[in-house]
Amino acid sequence: MDHLHRYANTASPIEVCVVGSGGFGRSFLAQSTRVQSVSARVAVDLTAEIAAQAWQAVGLQAEQIACCNTPEDAVRAWEDGKYIAAGDVATVTKLPIQVLVEATGHPEAGARHARLAIEAGWHVAMASKEVDSVVGPELSRMARAKDRVVTPVDGDQPSLLIGLVTWAQVLGFEVLSAGKSSEYDFVFDATSQTMHSNGSSIKVPGFAALWKLQDGPLTPQAKARADICAELPQRAVPDLCELQVVANSTGLVFDVPQLHAPIARPAEVADMFALQAENGLLSGNGVIDVFHCLRTADELSFAGGVFIIIQCDDDATWELLHGKGHVLSRDRRRAMVYLPRHLLGLEAMTSVLDAALHGVSSGAQAPKPCLDLVARTTQPLPAGTMLTMGGHHHSIEHVTAELMPAAPLAEGVPAPFYLVGNRRLLRDLAAGELICFDDVEIDASSELLQLRQQQDAAFFSEHHPQV
């Protein structure tokens, strides 16, 4: 595809507001200064001062920036040609913005920001998968009613994987499975018998014997690798969250609720994600999963990229492609097609331009709530416990995540992980219990709750079934 041609009809720059100046938001702001077709003059964070610091971090001078605390301040600063820093999206909704990039990663705040943007007549580029996982289909439905779109963003794995899956489907390939590599590689040093991942190193005596897969079923071999690396985290909430968003756009399902998440070298992925009858890990096709990229220090990383496993249904063609270096399973029945990258906000411009110029999402045009990301305790938690969500991975202490078929909120029904985050438990929970909707205290004024209830009514109503 000729990208210059696709985005050539930009009569004037697309005006963008970026909310959240963490890693994603900051990288978007930095890249926007190099893209002529996009003008990102508005940054919003917890305070106008924090947003101003983000502008300065990407090279602006203090005199170029206006800290705005009222809509009137923002309008004056806009007319003066200033870069705007604000502490609330409501401060800037009177500006001629076309796209809001939501990059806070905060479920409650992000839901409000998206709602305000849609009401203002803006498109929404949703980098906050935490919001998307709870109410993404409803936000998309609300936006479509105003002839606007809510889109995931290129540069993050959900959009890239949805694109890869649908690309394969257009070409007539059967997508057997799809997924991503985890954020952090498992780097093996055979000399010291250590495994390094995300700043941690552990001793893994005997792992050298597991480096190369043996003939026969891979389930015990994958388990042996996982067991010897048990001190390293092998499940991360963001991985499951991102794949849930993909499922809601593609209809792919999970094989096991916490995913298989094998430790695997890239050349092994097409063998790992095969049916058990073919010595792989899976009980069925059409599933999503994640793998931890196993490599040595001098080998290329998968870089948190995305992949699909497709059926090889033309032996001669795939033998030709195998000779050119494409990754096939050992039995030549499956191939892995992959994108070894995700460039965060540096790559998100294409989703912003597609929304503003073409009115299309980088995900499904009408996503449906197929799966929910839910929360399960890992140790007993007494009533009154605050389920504080935090850290880089937006996790909850003593709580893990898993996938299950989506269902409307009700007593006894497991609640979305990012809906129960930062809520207080109303009853004692034993280790291993799913956290249900009536187990947590949620104020009726919660915008995230209100949007989820709207979503449930729209998609699970007896009179308006949409799933």
Secondary structure, 3 states (H helix, E strand, C coil): CCHHHHCCCCCCCEEEEEECCCHHHHHHHHHHCCCCCEEEEEEECCCHHHHHHHHHHCCCCHHHEEEECCHHHHHHHHHCCCEEEECCHHHHCCCCCCEEEECCCCHHHHHHHHHHHHHCCCEEEECCHHHHHHHHHHHHHHHHHCCCCEECCCCCHHHHHHHHHHHHHHCCCCEEEEEEECCCCEEEECCCCEEEECCEEEECCCHHHHCCCCCCCCHHHHHHHHHHCCCCCCCCHHHHHHHHHHHHHHCCEECCCCCCCCEECHHHHHHHCCEHHHCCCECCCCEEEEEEEEECCCCCCCCCCEEEEEECCCHHHHHHHHHCCCEECCCCCEEEEEECCCCHHHCCHHHHHHHHHHCCCCCCCCCCCCEEEEEEECCCECCCCECCEECCCCEECCEEEEEEECCCCCCCCECEHHHHCCCEECCCECCCCECEHHHEECCCCCHHHHHHHHHHHHHHCCCCCCC
